[in-house]
Amino acid sequence: MEEEWDQMHRITACKAEEDYKLWLRFEDGLEGSVFLGNLLEIGAFQLWRDVREFEKVSVDPHTATVTWEGGIRLDSDVLYQDLASRTHPIQHAGGGNPPPAVG
């Protein structure tokens, strides 16, 4: 299983932002925010209705994915593709001052 994690896009930092946005930085320097508010009506994600729970996001150091208390994890490849497919220019590390990050 460890081999599988090594082939994924690895998240190196994250920070919860306003309106259920999550700022991410990946190992290759890709960074940006994704909107996760559309998940609030689905099962375990309902916990995020209390924004303080959403803000408890962290990067799992072993798997390099984002995780929350209660076992919520999001696929880093899906998050990477969301950021990489945007039509506006992709920001990479060094292109400004990112928000303070956890991880």
C-alpha positions, 0 to 999 in steps of 0.5 A, spaced: 500 500 500 505 504 501 507 504 494 500 506 492 501 513 496 508 514 493 505 515 486 499 520 488 500 527 488 502 529 495 499 535 499 505 538 503 501 544 506 493 546 507 489 551 510 482 552 511 479 559 508 472 562 508 466 559 505 469 552 505 475 553 501 481 549 502 488 552 500 492 546 498 500 546 496 502 540 492 509 537 492 510 539 485 509 547 487 502 547 484 497 551 489 491 554 490 484 553 493 478 548 492 471 549 494 468 544 498 462 547 501 458 542 496 459 536 500 456 539 506 449 535 505 453 528 504 454 523 510 460 525 514 461 532 511 455 534 515 460 535 521 463 541 517 456 545 518 460 547 524 465 551 521 470 550 527 470 542 525 472 544 517 478 548 520 481 542 523 484 540 517 491 537 517 496 534 512 497 526 514 504 526 514 504 518 512 499 519 506 500 526 504 493 527 504 488 532 507 484 529 513 479 531 519 477 528 525 472 523 524 476 519 519 474 524 513 480 524 508 480 527 501 483 524 495 489 528 493 489 526 486 482 529 485 484 535 488 490 536 484 486 535 478 481 540 480 486 545 481 490 543 475 484 544 470 482 551 472 482 555 466 486 561 469 493 561 470 496 556 475 500 559 481 506 555 483 510 556 489 514 562 489 509 566 486 506 571 492 505 570 499 500 564 500 496 564 507 499 561 513 499 553 512 498 547 516 502 541 515 
